[in-house]
Structure formats: structure tokens, C-alpha cells
């Protein structure tokens, strides 16, 4: 190929390449990672999409529909009758006359049965609604506990990463000292073997974080958990703005399970009144129009059942015991509320004192000892055993501190659950 032909071919090639590049659509940008989820966002997401809660919500709607049935009035009955419909013979005025009749009847309830049915259905629907709110309360507690567990796992992973990175520096330094002849091969191998424990801690921390993430997403209603879920929050213990007596008062005013037992008592009392009303007599009033040939007849009749033997005695007795049982259930529920609050408060107080000891004393002291022995060992002024012991102590104290802080938050969540309120503003 001549130089001129080569130049022509090159210009054509680069021109075609430019056209192809211009016609190729730009690649779609990779989606940005989702922002970290806060605790309140996690709670809202679970309340909006948890399938168990959605199922309970539909059940509430089904129970609410019972009020429509309870409020309906009895339908009247229409009776039509026709007989002797054969046509008379021609010019036979004495043929069989037509006969037909139409009647309307209706049962009239006495004793305000409709009122007590409607009151019972309304109280039952209210109790079911309270049970649904109690299920919401349980879901919120589960989300908060799972969120705190994931925060601990995330912090533990950061601690494990920090320890592993720091110890790898020690291994690298020891390798340099081995090359320089400052330590023996056996001493270096002992140092290198300890790295397996730090690597194992890191792997276990990753596993715990993945498991905590999957548990939290399960509460969200996610069928396939994604590994990219991130959360943001703090494990620093807060100060509570209320006393134990105030927490008890909040619980008695807000606990949906306690409210459900009181509403169940109202329903039982309405059932008892309905049973008493069921012993009253319900008359049936009917009117009838008849036509026989040229004759018209209109009549009215009243049917009254005689309640001689069955006066609904069994239902009266049963509902009386149900009311007594419901009253005792209210007392038991109230005692349970007070007990839940007191136990949650004691647990929180103990967790706060434990976290205070770690955060104000032991954590700083363990870090100080580790740093000193690390510096001393790297400069040949302390033994390997002393340095490794300081590392283990620091790792244990750091994990215990995270656990203590998490226990405070779990106790706060439990107290919020016991009071059915957010005790933190």
C-alpha cells in the first residue's frame, strides 16, 4: 500500500469509528446506593408493609362489618295464596269462584334486643381494634430490637476491622524485626498465629451483621433480603425524661391490650343484657286481604309465643359468668401492666449503671493499657504475652461496652413497649 493510499484508508477508518462512537448510546449510570435507614424510618416501613400486620388489619375490617349485621331490623314476610283457579263453564254462573289472598307479617322484637346486639358488636369491634394496635405495638418492639441488634453488629464489625488492621501492623513490624534478627522465627510464628483469632472475629462480625440485616428486612415484609441495607443510629445511652410512677400512669392510659380487656367487659355486659332481652316475648303482627269471588275480606292477627318453659335461662346464666370472668380479666390485665412497667424499669436501671461503668472507666482504661503495651512491645520493652493479653482485654472490654449500651437501648424499647408510648421525645 502506497503512503497516499494508507493515509486515505486511515482517514476513512477513523471517520467510521467516530460515527460508531457517536451512535453508541451512553451506558446507563449505576444506581446510587440507598441512603441509610433511621430507626423511625424502619418502624414506618414495617408498619406499612409487614404482611402479618396487614392481615390483622383486614380482620379488623371484617369484624367491623358485624356492626352492620347487628344493626339490621327484621324483614317483614309477604304471603301470597291462590286456589280454585279453574274457569267456570259458559253461561254457568254457579261455577267455582276465584279465591286468592295476600298477607304481610312481621316479628316485633321486645326488650331492646337490637340495641344490645349493636352494643355488643360495637364493643367487640373496638376490642378487635385494640388487639390490632397491640399487634402494632409488638411489631414496633420487634423492629426496634432488630434495629438495635444490627447497630451492635455494625459497631462490632468496625471494632473487629480496627483490631485486625492494627494487629496486621504488628505482624508486619514483627516480620521486619525477624528479618533484622531482633526476634526468632518461633516468636514471629506465635505472633502470626494470633492473627487467625482476629480474622475469625472479623468474619463472625460480618456474619452477625448479615443475619441482623436479614431479620430486620423480614419485618419489613421483604421476601428476598438485600445485602446493601444500611442503617444509621447511635448506641450512646440517653437520659429518660420520666419517673417510674409516670411510666405506670402512661401504661394504664395507653396500653391497647388493657383497653381491649375493658372493651371485652363492655361486650360481655351487652351480651348479658341481650340474654335478658332474649327471655321476653316477641309478638308477630300480620294483616291479610282475601278475595273470594265477589267478596273481599281484610283481617289482622297477632301471634304471641307463650314463654312458659324456655325463658332463655341458660344464656342468662352463661352470660352472667362471662361478665364475672371479664371483670377478673380486667384486674389481671391491670396487674400485668404495672408488673411489665416495673420490670422494664428495673432492667433499664441496671443496664444504665452497667453501661456507665464501662463508658466512664473501663473502656478508656483498657485502651490506655493496650496503647502503652503496644508501644512498649514494638520497641522491645515488653513481652509478647503481655501485649497479646492487653489486646484480648481491650477487645473484650470494647465488645462488653457495646453490649452494655445495646442493653440500655433494648431496655428503653422494652419500657416503651410496656407503656405503649415513645418514652424518648
Beta strands, then each sheet from edge to edge (+ up, - down):
strand 1: 77-83
strand 2: 99-107
strand 3: 284-292
strand 4: 295-303
sheet 1: 1+ 2- 3+ 4-
end
